């Protein structure tokens, strides 16, 4: 079936997109990774495990995310470590500091309780996101319908990070241009460092190596003994969570991308159907996660 492009504008008062490669503090990615966005859409369509639309159809969607947050701040929290269980009507936590008994301690209550670790958590404040989805016409149409008539509150990031859907619309780029030399992007975005095209690896031809690079999750699959989970009831303690990461360049605010000499890139131009008619440029191939 033919492809379609869906534009989604989202407002988030607060957000935290956890970077799993930080340990002594909880860093957030500056923009939501692809896996987080797909998870929100699966929730909106009541299709967490792909039983309706097919799990691979979800991950075959191309995502381009733009925008940013007004500021970030640090939140000091006590996080619970270890494995949780429910025993004798009490929620317990496996706590390795306990030398006696089997190591399980009550999560709440008087006396000795489970171990908590104070951690600094980085959080984002007051954000506006412009998300583009490109993929099979059938699934794009179903996502559009679900977002325009929501039956639940959506979150993007943590469960408390409410996502307010401000605009949803199908539309195509106004034009495609070829760029040499330098390119200025309207909003911060992610650009893939490398792609595979026609069985060949291609690096993004950037000259000014001044941008931060993140390894972000782009695909998450739950498996039991190599078989994909299709329902929440199938998840057990032995279920494996397989995550695929890709390296991306985060362009930040008000930066020009200078291309390596002799290289050019194709760029799609989208005139946003919102106030002030902002223009967003998406780099073909490298700008789609």
N, C-alpha and C positions, 0 to 999 in steps of 0.2 A: 504493500500500500504506500501511497505518497506520504512524504513527511510534512509536518506542520510545525510552526513555532508559536509557543505560548509565552506571553509576557505576564509576570506577576510582580506587583509592588507590595512590599511588606513593611510595616512599622513595628519595631520592637523597643519597648521601654528599657528592658534589661536583657542581657544574653551572656552565655558562657559556652563557647564551643571548645570543649576540653581537648587540649593537646596531650596525647598519651605519652609523649616522649619527655615530659617534664615530671619530676618526681618530688623534689623538695618544696615545690610550690606548684599550684595548678594554673598553668598558663592557658589563655584562650587563643584560638586562631582569630585573626582579625576579621575574617568573613566565614560564614558557614561552609564546611566542606561538602562535596557532592553527596556523601553518604547521609549526612544530616538532613539535607534538603529532600532526598528521596524518601527518607524515613518519615518526614512530615507529610509528604504527598501520599505515601502508603496509608498513613493514619487517616488522612482526609477521605480516602477512597475505601476505607475498611478492608485493606488488602495487605496487611503486614507481611505475610509470607508468600505472596504471589499466587494464591490459589485462584483468584479471579482473572488476573491479566497475565500471569506467568512471571516468575521471578526474574528471568533473564530479560524480559521485555522492560522491566523497571530499570535494570542496570544498563541496558542499551540506550536509555535516554541520554541525550547530550545536555549538559547543564553549563550555563555561563552566569556567574554571579558578580554583581557590581554594587557599589555603594559603600556605606561605612557608618561609623558611630561618632557621636559628638565627643566622647571622652571614654576613658577607662578608669577604674579604681580597684583598690585591693580590699578584699573582704577576708577577715580572719575567722576561720571556722574550725570546729572540732569534728573531724571525720572519723567514722567507725571503721576499724580495720578488720579484715578476716572474713571468715565464712559465717553466714547466718543460718539458723535452723529454728524449728518450732517444736519445743519439747515440754510435755506436761502442761500444756496451755500457756507456756511462757516463751516469748521470743528470746533466743539466746545467740551468743556470738562466740566463735572459737577464738580464744585469746591465749597466745603462746607465752604470755608473761606468768600465767598461772601454773606453778610447778606441781600442784596437787590435783588429784582427780583426773578427769578426762580433758581438762582444758576449756570446758564450756562455762561461760558466765552469762548471767541475765543481762539483757540489753538495757533495761531500765529497772529502777527500784532502789531500795535502801541497801546500804552496805557495799560490798565489793561488786562492781559492775564491769562490763567489757571495756577493753582498751580504746581510748580515743586519742587521736593524734591531731594537734593543732597545726593547721596548714593555711598559708596565704593563698587565696583564690582570686585570680584576676577576672574582673567582670567588665562588660561593655555597657555603655549607657546611651540611650536615646539614638537609635539607629534607623536608617532607611535603606532598604535593600531592593535592588532591581534584579529579578531572576528571570532568565530565559531558559525555556525547555524546548528542545528540538527532538522530534522522534516520530514514530508511527502515528498516522492520523487517528486511528481508533483510540489508542490509549491517551493521546493528547486531548481528544474531545471529551473523554471520560473524566480526566483530571480537571478540565475547564468546568464541566458541569458540577463536579463535587465542590470545587472552590467557590463557585457562584452561589451555591445553596448548601452551606455548611450545616452539619447536624451535630457539631461538637466544637469545643474550643481547641484550637491548634497550638502547638508549641514547636519551637525551633531551637534545639539545643537541649537544655534540661527541661524537665516536665513543667517547671515554674516559669520558663521563658516563653511567655505568651506571644504568639505571632498574630498581628492584626492584618488581615488581607484587605488592602486598600483599593486594588485595581487588578482585574484579570481580563486579558483580551488576546485574541488570536490576530497575528499580523506578521507580515514579511518585511525584510529589510528594504529600505527605499532604494538602495544602490549598493554596489560593491566596487571598491577602488583598489588600485595597486599603489603601495607606499614604498618609497625608498628613502634612505637617510634617517629621518626621525619621525616618530609618531607620538602625539599627545592624546592620552585617553581621558575621557570625561570624568570617570570615577575610578577609585581603586578597584582592582580586580585580580583574579588569579590567571596566570599564563603557564601552560605546561612547559617544563624545561625541555622535554624531548617527546617525540611521538614515533610511532611505527607507521610508515606509509609504503605500501607495495613491498612489504617484507624488508624494508630498509629503515634504519633508525635515523631520525633527523633531529638535530638540536635547534632550539630557537635561536635565530641569529642576532643575539643581543650583544652590543659592544660595551655599553656602560654597565659594568658588573657592580652596581651599587644597591641592588634591591635585596631584601631578605628572601630567603628560600625556606619553604615549609614542606614537610612530607605530610600530605593530607590523605585521609581515607576516602576512597572513591567507590568502594564496593564492600558489602558485608553480607556474608552467607552463614547461616546456622546449619550445622550438620550433625547427624547421628550415624556414626560408623560410615562416613562417606556419603550418606543419603541426605538430601536437603530437607530441612524441617518445613512442613507445610501448615502447621497449626501450633498455637501456643502450648497446647496440652502435650505436645511431643518434646518440649524442652525439659531436660533433666540435668542433674549435676555433671553428667558426662558429655553433654552437648558441647560441641566445639564451635567457636566463633571465628570464622576465617575472614580476615580483613586484607584488602588489597590497598596499598598506598602508592601514590605518585608524587613526584617532586614538582612543586609549582613555584613560580616567581610571584611575589606580592608586590604590585606596582606602587601602592601608597598614593598619597595626595600630591597633585600638582607636579608630577614628574614627566619628563619626556623620555620615551624609549628611543635610544640611538641604536640603529641597526649596524651590524658589521658591514664593512665596505664591500660593495658588489652584490649585496643581498637585497631582496625585496619580499614583501608579504602582501597577501590579499586581505582586505579588511571589509567587513560588512557594516553598513551604516543603518542604525535604527533611530528613527525620530519618535521619541516616546509620546504616547497619547495622554500626557499629563500636563499640569500647569507649567508654563514657561517652555514647553515643547523641547525638553532637553534631548541632546543627541548622544547616543551611546555607540561606541565602536567596538566590534568584536572581531578579534583576529581569527581568520579562518584556520581551522585545524588546531592551532595552539590555544585559542581562546575558549574552546569547548572542552569541558572535563568529561 
